[in-house]
Amino acid sequence: MKHIDVPAIRKQIISFVSLAVVLALSFVTVSVPELYAQQLKTPDSKQYSLLLQNIYHFILQNYVEEPDPTKLYEGAVKGMLDSLNDPYSTYLDEDMMSDLMSDTTGIYGGIGLYISKQATVANENAPRYIEVVSPIEDTPAWREGIRPGDLIIKIDGEDTSPLSTDKASAKIRGEAGTTVTLTFRRGTYEFEITFTRTKIEIPALKSALIQTANGNVGYIRIIEWNANTAPQMKTVLQDMKKQSIDKFILDVRSNPGGLLSSVVDVSDLFLSTNVIVSTKGRSSSENYEYKAKPDLAIPATDRMIVLIDQGSASASEIFAGAMKDTKRALLVGEKTYGKGSVQQIFPLDKGGFKLTMAHYYTPSGIDIDKVGIEPDVKVPEPTLNDKELEELQRLYDAGDIARYLESNPQPTLADRKAFAAELAQKYKIQEIFIEKIIRDEAERSMPARIYDLEYDIQLQKALDFIESADFEQMLENTKTLAQVRALSN
């Protein structure tokens, strides 16, 4: 997944680079002297190195056409990493390496999409395309109405099924002002959009006060886990405390990860003791515990809820796991993605590679890789089934909403409800979905809302819980991830 787990700029960077899948590489076998072939049977690293070196020189000297030594070298590295069958260990060419470095600043040229390799397919032989995790607010992709779950099946006419996430991202990004054409599949329908790339600058977080019948609740949505997140979070918390805010909702939904240092520093603002996260690997240098320091940004008695969903991965899961295992916050929403491995980035000339070096563990000692974190209170987000998606595409193709907005560009809630009821007679889609689509289309050229009290069911429930007289008891009754794991075994 791009925008997930971006490395700090240094030689060997522990980062949580998530949801990227290694490019498959096919080798053509060649005849080599029998002596070297026999050495494959001996598990000796020196002999393997000698064998690899001899094959390299043999190809250089004997291939029917003069090969490019650089491509041979890159192919060997790709092949070794591919043989690990680990989607997070992969070769990075110059464009991919540059892509990862630009992620560190949160500024790049592109169209504004979080993407990943399609996780599930109909059968093992079906192509796995690039999937949209979510559009980034106020970007070309967001304004065009691209949605989570949309498949990118072509980039400028090129099939994406053989591409890794990193490679696809490098093709989608480019200089501001240039164009890229993407072919999407939504349900059974396909459509093509030509985007003009622009400068994408992703804020670390957005915040606001939500006014309720019982006062105000501080809402903070963490968008990027980068070097700016912790200092910005501290400033926001200080400002909210000056306004006597003692209830906070932290939102990491659709946040695919970021810097380890960032999530540790943010978690430390809410914890005064205990381990935040630990890492364990084969090398002793990878075994480390990150512990909270005594100072707190807000009192430990302030109420907290963390909103999570299936797009919450890696660094977001570290935060959620730390808050859950220490019973600092109630988790509300849906099960997280489940990415618990740790990569390091190793530069090689202008490119490099990333290699899984360890796994991370929550404070109660649980590895959530490929498992995820269940919320304390499950609140499923309403979704459309395949039939409804077909009807939705029919609605878009008909242009009914576009024509309506031409004559009524700023519809009121009553207007939306009336028109949605009319459309629901024509298209088999729930009225509430149509209402939201009308509103979103009307606001497409406006800055994105910080929060959505009209249609965000998970946020609505979180507000109910955080103001409940039973909140402390609910939090006390939650189980750590170790306890949850023990009960499931």
N, C-alpha and C positions, 0 to 999 in steps of 0.2 A: 504494500500500500504506500502510495507516495504520500509525502508530508508526514510520514510516521517515522519516529525515531531518527531524527537527523543528528549527525555527529558534530561534536565540537571540533574546531579546526586545529588538530594536532596530529602527530604522527600515528599514534595508536589511540583510538578514541573509543571508550565504552559508550555505545549508543544502543538504543532500542529500535533497530531498523526492522519494521514489521511488514508482513504481508507481501514481500517481494518474492517472485518465483524465478528460479534459475533457468536460463535459456538451455533447452535441450541441444546437445551437440552430437552429430553423427560423425564417426571416424571411418575412413576407408582403410581397410587392412592392407599392409604391404609385407612382402617377404623380407625377412631379416636373417642374418646368419643364425644357424641353429643354436650356437653357443648362447647367444643373447636370449633367444626364446626360452631355452631351458632355465635360464636364471629366474624367470617369472615364478617358478615353483619354489624358490627360496625366499622366505620373508626377511630379507636383509635390505635395509634402507640404502646402504652404499651400492649394493648390486642393482637395485631398482634405479638409483640415480644414474649409474653408469649405463644401464640399459636405455633409459630415456635419452641420455645424451647421444648415445650411438644411433638410436632411431632418428633423432633430430638431424644428425649429420648425414645419415644414410638417405633421408628424404631430400635434403638439400642437394646432394650430389647425384641422385639417381632419378628423381621424379621427371616425367616426360617433359614438363615445362619448368622453367626456373621459378621456384616458389618464393614468396615474400617471407623472409625470416621472422619479421614481426608478427605476421599472421600465424605462423607456426607456433611461436611462443605464446601468443594469446590463446590459441586453440588448446595448447597443452594445459594452460592454467584453467581455462573453462572446463576442460574435460575432467581434471582432478576434482574441481569443486562440484561439478555435476554428479560425479560418482558418489558423493556423500549423500545424495538424495535428500538434501536439506534446502527447503525453499528460501532460507535466509542467508545461506552461504553462496556467494555469487561473484563472478568477475565483473569489474566496473570499467568500461572503456572511458575515454576522456570525457565524452558528453555526460555519461552517468555520474562520473566523479564530480564534475562541475555542478551537476544537478543537485547532488547531495550537499555540496558546500553552500550552494545558494539557499538551500532549505534552512541552513543555520540562521540566516538573517531574516527569513520570512519574506524576502523580496525577490521576485523573478519575473520573467516575461512568459505569459501563458494565457490560459482561458479560465483557470480557477476550478480545478477538480481534484478531489481526493480519490484515488483509484487503487484497485487491488486486482490480483488475478482471481478469476472466478473460482470460488471454493468448491461448489457442488455442481455436477452436471448429470444429465439423464443416465448416462452409463460411462464406463471407464474409457470407451473409445470416442466419446463425444468431444468436440473441440472445447477448450477452456479459453474464453475470451477475457478481455479486460472489463472489470465491473466498476461502476461508479459507487463509491462509498457515500459521498455526499458532495454537492457543489459548495463552493466557498461563496459566502454572501457578497453581494455587490460586485460580482464579476460577470464576464460574458456568459459563462455557462449557467450561472444562477439566473441571469436575466432571460435566457432562452428557455427556462423551465426544465432544465435537466434534473432528473430525480435520482435519489439513491436506488440502486438495483438496476438502473439502465445498463445495458451491455454496450460497450464500444467494440463493434465487430470489425471495423476498418478505420485506419488512419491514412488519409490521402490515398485511399484505394487499396492499401496494404492490409491483408488479413492479420488480425491481432492474436490469433490463437497460438502462434509460435513465439510470441513476444513475452519477455519478462515484464514485470511492472516497471522496473527501472528503464528498460529500453523503450517501452511505450510512453513513459513520461518524458523521456528525452525527445521523442518524436513530436509529442503534443506541444511541448514548450518551444520557445523561440523568441526572437526579437519582437518587441512591441511594434505593431503596425503591419506585421506579416500575417498571412492567413494559414489556417489549417482546416481541412474538411474531415469531419468525423461522421461515420455511419453508426447509428444506434439501433439497438433492438430493445423494444419495450413490450414484454409479453410476446405476442406473435407478430407484432408490427415492427417494421423497420423505417427509419427516416434519416435524412442526411442534413447536416447543418455545417455551413462554412463560417468559421469564427475568425474574427480579427483579434489577434493576440494583443494584450495590453499589459501594462505593468501591474503585477499582482503584489499587493502589500498586505500581509495578513496580520491583524492585531493579535497580541498575545491573549487578551481577554476583553470581554465587554461586561458592564455592570449597570445595575439600576436598582432603585427601591420600588418594591411592589406594595402598593397600598391595599390594605385589607381592613375588615371591620374592626380588627383588634390592634391596628397600628401598621407599621411598615416591616417588611421582610427584605433583607439584603439578598439580591440575586446576582450571582457572579458566574458567567459562562467562560470556561477556559477553552480557548480556541487553539492555542499553540503552546506546547511545552518547550519554550526556548529560553535564552538567557535573560529575556526581559520579563518573563512571567512572574517570578518570585518578587522582584522589587515592585512591579505594578500591583500585584496582589496585596503586598504589605501596605502600599499607599491607599488602595481602595478600602481595605479593612480599617485602617486608621480613620479615614474620612467617614465611614459608616458608624464607627464607634462614637465619633463626635456628635452624631445624630441619634445616639442612644439605641442603635440597632443591636438586638441580642438574639436574632434568629437569622440564619443564613442558609441559602440553597446554593450549592456548588454544582454546576452542570458540566459534565464531561461527556455528554452524549455525542456520538459521531466524531469524537476526538481520537484519532488513531495513534497518538503517541508523540514522543519527542525526546529531549535530553534527560538522561538520568539525573544529572545535577539539578535540573530545573524541578523535577517532581520531588526530589529529596528536599530541596529548599522550601518549596511550597508546603509540603507535608509538615515540615518542621515548624511552620507558623502556627499549626493547630495542635501540635503534640509537644509535651515537655519532657517526656521520658519514653523509653522503649525503643526497640528497633523499628525503623521505617521499612527497610527492605534489606535483604541480604543476597549476595551472589555466590554461587558455588560452581567450580569447574575442575578439570583435571589438574590444572596448574594452580599452585598455592597462591600465586599472585591474583588469581581470579576470585579467591575466597575472601569476602569482605562484608562487614556489617555496617550499614549506615544508620546511625543512631540520632535521635532527636536531642536537641539542646534545650536547656531549661526554659528559656524565654518563650513567651506566647504572644501572638499578635492579638488574640481575643481571649477572654476568660474561658476556662474549660467548662464552665456551666452554661455558656451560650449554646443554643440549640443549632444543630447542623443536619442537613440532608444532602446526600450526593446523588444526583441523577445519572443513571448509567443506561446503556443499551448495547446492542450487538456491534455497534460501531466504536465502542469504547475499547481501546486496545493498548497493550504495552504500558507506557508511562501512565496512561489513564487508569489502567488496572492496578498499577502499583499504588496510586493514590487511593483508589477505592478499597483495595485490600488493606492498606494501612489504616484507613478510617474505620473499616469494619472490624478488623482484628483487635483494635484497641477500644472498640465501642465508642469512638469519638463521634460518629455520624451514622445515621440510618441510610441504608442504600435503597433507592426507589427506582423502579423502571423495569428493564429487561436484562437478561443474562449478557455478560460481556463477551468479547471475541475469543479470548484465550490465547494470548501470545506471551510466553514467559521465558523466552530465550534471550541471551545477551550476545550482541555482536561487537567485534572490533573492526575498524577500518584500517587497512594497510595500503599506503600509497605505493604504486609501482610506476616509476616514470610519470607520465601524465595521467595514467589510469590508476587502477588499484583493485583490491578485492575486499569483501567483507566475509568474516568467518565467525560462526557461532563458537564462543569461547566458554560460555557458562549458562546456567539458568538462574533466574531470580526467584526468591522465596518471600512470601508475605511474613508479617511478624509472627504468626503462629506456625511458620515452617512449611507452608504449602506451596508447591509448584503448580501454577494454574495453567501451564502450557497445554494447549489443545483441549482445555476443560472450561476455562472461563470462571467468572464469579457470578453467582446467582444473587439477585437483590434480596434484601430483607423483606421488602414488600413488592410483589410482582404486579406491574401495571402495564399490560400489553398495549402497544401502539396500534390503533386500528389500521388495517391494510385492505387493499383491493385484491379480490381473487382474479384469476385469469379472465373469466367472463366479463367482470367489471372493467378490467384493463382494456379489453377489446371495445367495450362500450365507450370508455373514456377516449380511446383513440378515435372512435367514430365521432365523438363530440368535438374533438379538436379538429378533425378533418373537415367537419361541416362548417366550422368557423362561427358557430352561434354566439359564443362568448365574446369573440373579437368584435363582431358586429354590435353586440349589446353595449360593449364598453366604448365604442366610437360615439354613441349617442348618450351614454351615461358613464362618463369616465371616472366618477367618484361616487359609486353607489353606497348608500347607507346599509346598515345591517338589515333593515326592513326590506330594502330594495333587493339585496342579495338573496334573502330568504324567499321572497316572492318569485324571483327569476329562477332560483334553484328548484323550487316546487314545480314550476312550469317545465323545466328541462327534465326533471325526474319522471315526468309523464312520457317523455320521448326517449330517454336513455335509461337503461336499468342500472342506475348508480344511486347510492344512498344520498339523500339531499345534503347531509352534513359535508360530504366530500365535495359536492358541487359548489356549495357555499364557499368553502375554503379556496377552491380553484378560482372562483370569480374574484374573491378578494386578492389572492396572490397575483393574478394576472393584472388586476387594477393597480397593484403596488409594484409591479415589476421594475419600473424605472425609478422608484424611490429607494432611499436607504433601507436596508433590512431592519425589521423590528428586533429589538434586543430580546424581548420575550413575547409570548403569544398566549394571552389568557383566554382567547376565544376558542381555540381549537387544540391547544396542547394539553391533552388529558393527563399526561404524566406530571406536568407542572401543577395542574389544578389539584391533583391528589397530594402532591408534595406540600402544597400550601395548607391543605386540610390537616395533614399529619403534623406539620411543624407547629400548628396552633392548637393542636389537640391537648386536652388536659392529661391524656394518657401517654404523651410523647416519651417522657422519661422511662416509664414502665416498658413501653415498646422497645426502647433502645436497650434497656437492661436485659430484656428477654431474648435479644438477638444472640446468635451463636457465632463463634469464630469460625474461620474456614477450616481449621483443624477439627473442630467439633462437628461441623457439617460433613467433612470427609469421613470421620469415624462412624457417624450414623449411617452413611451410605454403604459402608463396607460390611 
